[in-house]
């Protein structure tokens, strides 16, 4: 389960924010497209922390 909300302006589950239930992105491609359209972030691509860590580490 993810730790923090990715919706702009939401501070849920951040140190200063309210504790809320958050959900992982769906694996189904069509459901994922719908979720991404509902999140108002331009060019947002969800990634797992592990994948992001390895990508960042390989660039340094």
Secondary structure, 3 states (H helix, E strand, C coil): CCCCCCCCCCCCCCCCCCCCCCCCCCCCHHHHHHHHHHCCCCCCCCCCHHHHHHHHHHHC
